[in-house]
Amino acid sequence: AKGASAVLNAFKALDVRYFVAGGTCAAISHGITTPIDVVKTKIQSNPKKYNKGMTSTAIELVKQDGPGVLLGGIGPTVIGYGVEGAMKFGVYEIMKPVFTDLLTGSDGATNKGLAFILASVVAGAVAALLLCPMETARIKMVTDRSYKNKNLLSALATIVRDDGMGSIFASIWAMLSKQVPYTFGKQVSFDVFATMLYAFYRDFEDKIALNDFQIKWAVSVAAAFLASLIACIFSQPGDMILTETYAKSKGPIPLVGKEAEERRRFSNVIKRLYEEGGIPQFFTGTGARIVHVSSIITSQLVIYDIVKQMLGLPATGSH
């Protein structure tokens, strides 16, 4: 009864502004970093060929296929992450009070940190489900040359036609392994760092010669950058698992069929990565991903805070 009441109260207090702000910041931040993501995905899917760093890989890709190759998968990226961002930020904000109520004891004490973590797990799971079709299309467009000239709709149509509707959700476990720790690392740490920085500011308010706007800007940027590092490290193994799920061996691997199903089975992907290089193999391309993720998250969370305040919501951690 308590759980049902908490959920009902959360939906009654549902604020669509969090969804709007989340979708806006995610679409913009992921869209502008598409070239970095293309290079990172190429390095991860074929590390033996692309083993000279991001800059050299980017130059080689442009020489092979022209500048347009760096925008591969931009359609699925903008649309997919726009929808995903709206739901991830919105669901996270909805679920925080739900879990806070559920974890509040009769004495009024609650574990707010655990409540935020559980909210991020739910938000990450929702994001994974929504992203599966988009990420399936994006990775195929980046790693499979036969998808080079396809857009989001034609890529999805081809995948469904060739491999069935279920194939677009074939990576759900791999997606969960990336999105849940990514969401936890990003959302929760941003809340925590922003709250800590505002508390620090209040303790030394008389000694810090910054106005309210400057403080909010500084806190957003600093908290977002710190959150980006945590999110990157936590989700790097899942990102490798997701990319390996669709990586090619001898030519494109279909998404259905006994051989393909065995190859992309979650446990087999983990086993294959471990056999190729042990634990360090799960962190291949970490340097490129730190650049990619930190730029995405820093810009994303700053934009999120700006849009929230434009819509009349308080800045993260300021209340």
C-alpha positions in Angstrom: 0.0 0.0 0.0 2.8 2.3 0.8 4.5 1.7 -2.5 1.3 2.2 -4.5 0.6 5.4 -2.6 4.2 6.7 -3.3 3.9 5.9 -7.0 0.5 7.5 -7.2 1.7 10.7 -5.5 4.7 10.9 -7.8 2.5 10.7 -10.9 0.2 13.3 -9.6 3.1 15.6 -9.1 4.6 14.7 -12.5 6.3 17.7 -14.1 6.8 17.4 -17.9 9.5 20.2 -17.7 12.0 17.6 -16.5 11.2 15.5 -19.6 11.5 18.5 -21.9 14.8 19.6 -20.4 16.2 16.1 -20.5 15.3 15.5 -24.1 16.7 18.8 -25.2 20.1 18.5 -23.5 20.5 14.8 -24.6 19.7 15.5 -28.3 22.0 18.5 -28.5 25.0 17.0 -26.6 25.0 13.6 -28.3 24.4 15.2 -31.7 27.4 17.5 -31.6 29.7 14.8 -30.5 28.7 12.3 -33.2 32.1 12.4 -34.9 33.9 11.5 -31.6 31.4 8.6 -31.1 32.1 7.3 -34.7 35.8 7.3 -34.1 35.4 5.7 -30.7 33.1 3.0 -32.1 35.5 2.3 -35.0 38.4 1.9 -32.5 36.4 -0.5 -30.3 35.0 -2.6 -33.2 38.4 -3.0 -35.0 41.2 -2.2 -32.5 43.8 -4.0 -34.6 43.2 -1.8 -37.6 42.6 1.5 -35.8 45.4 1.4 -33.2 47.0 4.9 -33.5 44.7 7.0 -31.5 41.7 9.2 -32.2 43.2 11.8 -34.4 45.0 9.3 -36.7 41.8 7.1 -36.9 39.7 10.2 -37.8 42.1 11.2 -40.6 42.2 7.6 -41.9 38.4 7.4 -41.9 38.0 10.7 -43.8 40.6 9.5 -46.4 38.7 6.3 -46.9 35.1 7.5 -47.0 35.1 11.3 -47.0 34.1 13.8 -44.2 30.5 12.5 -44.1 31.7 9.3 -42.5 32.2 11.2 -39.2 28.4 11.9 -39.2 27.5 8.2 -39.5 24.5 7.4 -37.4 23.7 11.0 -36.5 19.9 10.4 -37.2 19.6 7.5 -34.7 21.8 9.4 -32.3 19.8 12.6 -32.2 16.4 11.0 -32.2 17.3 8.0 -30.0 19.1 10.0 -27.3 16.5 12.8 -27.5 13.8 10.3 -26.5 16.1 8.5 -24.1 17.2 11.7 -22.4 13.6 12.9 -21.9 12.7 9.6 -20.3 16.0 9.1 -18.4 15.9 12.6 -16.7 12.1 12.5 -16.3 11.9 9.0 -14.8 14.8 9.7 -12.5 13.1 12.8 -11.1 9.8 11.0 -10.8 11.3 8.0 -9.0 13.4 9.9 -6.5 10.5 10.9 -4.3 8.9 7.4 -4.8 12.0 5.6 -3.4 12.5 8.3 -0.8 9.0 7.6 0.5 9.5 3.9 0.4 12.7 4.1 2.4 11.4 6.5 5.0 10.9 4.7 8.3 8.3 5.3 11.0 10.8 7.6 12.7 11.0 9.8 9.6 14.6 8.7 8.8 15.4 7.9 5.2 18.4 6.9 3.1 18.3 9.5 0.4 21.5 8.3 -1.2 20.0 4.8 -1.7 16.8 6.3 -3.0 18.7 8.3 -5.7 20.6 5.2 -6.7 17.5 3.1 -7.1 15.8 5.9 -9.1 18.8 5.9 -11.4 18.6 2.1 -11.9 15.0 2.4 -12.9 15.8 5.3 -15.2 18.7 3.5 -16.7 16.6 0.4 -17.4 13.9 2.5 -19.1 16.6 4.2 -21.2 18.1 0.8 -22.2 14.7 -0.4 -23.5 14.2 2.8 -25.5 17.7 2.9 -26.9 17.9 -0.7 -28.1 16.4 0.0 -31.6 18.3 3.2 -32.1 21.6 1.8 -30.9 21.2 -1.3 -33.1 20.7 1.0 -36.1 23.6 3.3 -35.2 26.2 0.6 -34.6 25.2 -1.1 -37.8 25.5 2.2 -39.7 29.0 2.8 -38.3 30.5 -0.7 -38.4 28.7 -2.3 -41.4 29.6 -0.7 -44.8 26.4 -2.0 -46.3 24.5 0.4 -44.1 26.7 3.4 -45.1 24.0 5.3 -47.0 21.0 4.4 -44.9 19.1 6.6 -42.6 17.4 5.6 -39.3 14.2 4.4 -40.8 15.7 2.5 -43.7 18.3 0.9 -41.4 15.7 -0.3 -38.9 13.5 -1.5 -41.8 16.4 -3.5 -43.2 17.3 -5.0 -39.9 13.7 -6.0 -39.2 13.2 -7.3 -42.7 16.4 -9.4 -42.6 16.5 -10.5 -39.0 13.0 -10.0 -37.5 11.5 -7.5 -35.1 13.1 -9.2 -32.1 16.5 -8.4 -33.4 16.3 -4.7 -32.6 16.1 -5.7 -28.9 18.8 -8.4 -29.2 21.3 -6.2 -27.2 19.0 -5.5 -24.2 21.4 -7.2 -21.7 24.4 -5.5 -23.2 22.5 -2.2 -23.2 21.5 -2.6 -19.6 25.2 -3.3 -18.7 26.0 0.1 -20.2 23.0 2.3 -19.4 22.4 1.4 -15.7 25.9 2.2 -14.5 26.1 5.1 -16.9 22.9 6.6 -15.5 23.9 6.0 -11.9 27.3 7.5 -12.5 25.9 10.6 -14.3 22.6 11.4 -12.5 23.4 10.5 -8.9 26.9 11.9 -8.9 25.7 15.2 -10.5 23.2 15.6 -7.8 25.8 14.8 -5.1 28.5 17.0 -6.5 26.2 19.9 -7.1 24.8 19.7 -3.6 28.3 19.5 -2.1 29.5 22.5 -4.1 26.5 24.6 -3.2 27.0 23.7 0.5 30.7 24.7 0.1 29.6 28.0 -1.4 27.2 28.7 1.4 29.9 28.1 4.0 32.3 30.6 2.3 29.7 32.9 0.7 31.2 36.0 2.2 34.7 35.2 0.7 33.5 34.2 -2.8 33.0 37.3 -5.0 30.5 35.8 -7.5 26.9 36.6 -8.2 24.1 34.1 -8.2 24.3 33.5 -12.0 28.0 32.9 -11.9 27.7 30.5 -9.0 25.1 28.4 -10.7 27.2 28.3 -13.9 30.3 27.3 -12.0 28.6 24.6 -10.0 26.9 23.2 -13.1 30.1 23.0 -15.1 32.2 21.6 -12.2 29.6 19.0 -11.0 28.9 17.9 -14.6 32.6 17.4 -15.4 33.2 15.3 -12.3 30.0 13.3 -13.0 31.3 12.7 -16.5 34.4 11.0 -15.3 32.5 8.7 -13.0 29.9 7.8 -15.6 32.6 7.0 -18.1 34.6 4.7 -15.9 31.5 2.9 -14.5 30.0 2.3 -18.0 33.1 1.6 -20.0 32.9 -2.3 -19.7 29.2 -2.1 -20.7 30.1 0.1 -23.7 32.7 -2.5 -24.8 30.2 -5.3 -24.4 27.6 -3.4 -26.4 30.0 -2.7 -29.3 31.3 -6.3 -29.3 27.8 -7.6 -29.5 27.5 -6.1 -33.0 31.2 -6.3 -34.1 32.2 -8.1 -37.3 34.5 -11.0 -37.7 34.6 -12.2 -41.3 32.1 -9.9 -42.9 28.8 -8.6 -41.3 27.3 -10.9 -38.7 23.6 -11.3 -39.0 21.5 -10.6 -35.9 19.6 -13.9 -36.1 20.6 -17.5 -36.7 22.1 -20.0 -34.4 25.7 -18.9 -34.9 24.9 -15.2 -34.5 22.8 -15.9 -31.4 25.6 -17.8 -29.8 28.1 -15.1 -30.7 26.1 -12.2 -29.3 24.9 -14.1 -26.2 25.6 -11.8 -23.3 27.7 -14.4 -21.4 29.6 -15.4 -24.6 30.4 -11.7 -25.4 31.9 -11.3 -21.9 33.9 -14.5 -22.2 35.2 -13.5 -25.6 36.3 -10.1 -24.4 38.0 -11.6 -21.4 39.8 -14.2 -23.5 41.1 -11.6 -25.9 42.8 -9.5 -23.2 41.5 -10.1 -19.7 40.1 -7.3 -17.6 42.0 -4.5 -19.5 40.1 -5.6 -22.7 36.9 -4.2 -21.2 38.6 -0.8 -21.0 39.8 -0.6 -24.6 39.3 2.9 -26.0 38.9 4.4 -22.5 40.9 7.4 -23.5 38.8 8.1 -26.5 35.6 7.5 -24.5 36.7 9.9 -21.7 37.0 12.6 -24.3 33.6 11.6 -25.7 31.7 11.1 -22.5 33.1 14.1 -20.6 32.3 16.4 -23.5 28.8 14.9 -23.8 27.9 14.9 -20.1 29.5 18.2 -19.2 27.6 20.0 -22.0 24.5 17.9 -21.4 24.1 18.6 -17.7 24.9 22.3 -18.1 22.3 22.5 -20.9 19.9 20.6 -18.6 20.3 23.0 -15.8 20.0 26.0 -18.1 16.8 24.6 -19.7 15.4 23.7 -16.3 15.9 27.2 -15.0 14.4 28.7 -18.2 11.3 26.6 -17.5 11.1 27.8 -14.0 12.7 24.8 -12.2 15.5 25.2 -9.6 19.1 24.4 -10.5 20.3 20.9 -9.6 21.6 20.8 -6.0 20.5 24.4 -5.1 17.4 23.4 -3.1 
